[in-house]
Amino acid sequence: MERSCSSCPRPSSSPPIREWSNREVGDVMKRYSVPDWPLLATYLISEASLEGSSKWRSYIDALPRQPYSLLYWTRTEIDAYLVASPIRERAISRIGDVIGTYNDLRDRIFSKYPDLFPEKVYNMENFRWSFGILFSRLVRLESMDGKVALVPWADMLNHSPEVDAFLDYDKSSQGIVFTTDRSYQPGEQVFISYGKKSSGELLLSYGFVPKEGTNPNDSVEFLVSLNKSDECYKEKLQALKKHGLSESESFPLRVTGWPVELMAYAFLVVSPPEMIQRFEEMAVAASNKGSSKPALNYPELDEQALQFILDCCESSIKKYTKYLEGAKGSAEVSINTKQANRTLLLKQLARDLCISERRILYRSQYDIA
Ligand SMILES: C[S@@+](CC[C@H](N)C(=O)[O-])C[C@H]1O[C@@H](n2cnc3c(N)ncnc32)[C@H](O)[C@@H]1O
């Protein structure tokens, strides 16, 4: 089959939801300026609660009862299995945001209309579900200024990091169109791209990790910090703060290399006091805020800056190795088979992520050496 192209109905939201099956609930939500994501999450719960009388019934029935995103990991699981990965912090903060969003809706809206928004429907557990659905299925429509939408049925497509094909709104047919970037044989699985996401981001939102070495967009957040015992600590921190940075910053290390901003930060960290006049230009380059990109040319610091990055890689690698080796031996007692299977799955996902992230660090070390 040559390039395939399929058309789907209008998205179920954005431009703002037009129809709520429960009009009264829709009317209340429209009176408050609720941003797209919480509005859609509430819409999904409202439609799901109506069973037969929602026009999205068959779509909602086909949605997973428990989406696979990290929203469903407990804090203990996150702490235990993602201890070495920067995704741990992102997961904690995302879960906090979802809880905060639900609390805000409850306090501002739901509690004022208890008959329309009963606690047994509009509760945290259902919001965890609806946000899990949004994180794992929402589509950004480029030709609608990046608006987000749920696109029933088209969201059944699985992701491949190797394809470059997306869903988008097509003005002429007024529908959502999917155009593949390659030919498929009849019966072959067609893939879509969820975007150029790292394996950690895929785990965070979609609950899976691509097979090791198959994600060309993979990256790991790399944390670097000023040395507190540096005699120019104060001056360096001042330069960083002036350009919106702090004493610890994360930069993405990619399978394809690292950003110049990281190198600029490393130059600043290792600069001796006699280079105090250059601190500011280094901070500008590290913040990527300069109008022109100054060439980072400090040959006298090259070796030290690379050694600094190498040392940070090494200490990060140690954390991953400690986790991976510890995880091998730890036998946990599970209460039942379901729990045992869940533990096995989460551990495997965490393991795959750690191996992928550690691989990027090894690669960076290799590039420097
Ligand atoms: C938009 S849905 C895709 C349809 C999904 N397979 C379903 O049946 O509902 C996203 C979910 O599909 C699964 N998924 C998508 N691509 C995948 C992949 N390459 N490997 C493993 N799971 C994948 C993940 O569970 C993810 O949360």
PDBQT file of the ligand as one rigid body, heavy atoms in Angstrom, charges set to zero:
ROOT
HETATM    1  C1  LIG A 401      -2.576   6.873  22.378  1.00  0.00    +0.000 C 
HETATM    2  S1  LIG A 401      -2.616   5.316  23.129  1.00  0.00    +0.000 S 
HETATM    3  C2  LIG A 401      -2.310   4.248  21.793  1.00  0.00    +0.000 C 
HETATM    4  C3  LIG A 401      -3.299   3.155  21.715  1.00  0.00    +0.000 C 
HETATM    5  C4  LIG A 401      -3.128   2.087  22.746  1.00  0.00    +0.000 C 
HETATM    6  N1  LIG A 401      -2.326   1.006  22.233  1.00  0.00    +0.000 N 
HETATM    7  C5  LIG A 401      -4.514   1.576  23.166  1.00  0.00    +0.000 C 
HETATM    8  O1  LIG A 401      -4.831   0.486  22.773  1.00  0.00    +0.000 OA
HETATM    9  O2  LIG A 401      -5.226   2.266  23.831  1.00  0.00    +0.000 OA
HETATM   10  C6  LIG A 401      -1.129   5.384  24.026  1.00  0.00    +0.000 C 
HETATM   11  C7  LIG A 401      -0.800   4.140  24.814  1.00  0.00    +0.000 C 
HETATM   12  O3  LIG A 401      -0.437   3.084  23.935  1.00  0.00    +0.000 OA
HETATM   13  C8  LIG A 401       0.661   2.347  24.443  1.00  0.00    +0.000 C 
HETATM   14  N2  LIG A 401       1.770   2.474  23.474  1.00  0.00    +0.000 N 
HETATM   15  C9  LIG A 401       1.837   3.319  22.425  1.00  0.00    +0.000 A 
HETATM   16  N3  LIG A 401       2.962   3.141  21.725  1.00  0.00    +0.000 NA
HETATM   17  C10 LIG A 401       3.631   2.150  22.333  1.00  0.00    +0.000 A 
HETATM   18  C11 LIG A 401       4.886   1.505  22.101  1.00  0.00    +0.000 A 
HETATM   19  N4  LIG A 401       5.665   1.835  21.075  1.00  0.00    +0.000 N 
HETATM   20  N5  LIG A 401       5.272   0.517  22.953  1.00  0.00    +0.000 NA
HETATM   21  C12 LIG A 401       4.503   0.166  24.013  1.00  0.00    +0.000 A 
HETATM   22  N6  LIG A 401       3.305   0.740  24.300  1.00  0.00    +0.000 NA
HETATM   23  C13 LIG A 401       2.879   1.716  23.468  1.00  0.00    +0.000 A 
HETATM   24  C14 LIG A 401       0.998   2.959  25.795  1.00  0.00    +0.000 C 
HETATM   25  O4  LIG A 401       0.337   2.214  26.776  1.00  0.00    +0.000 OA
HETATM   26  C15 LIG A 401       0.403   4.340  25.704  1.00  0.00    +0.000 C 
HETATM   27  O5  LIG A 401       0.015   4.862  26.963  1.00  0.00    +0.000 OA
ENDROOT
TORSDOF 0
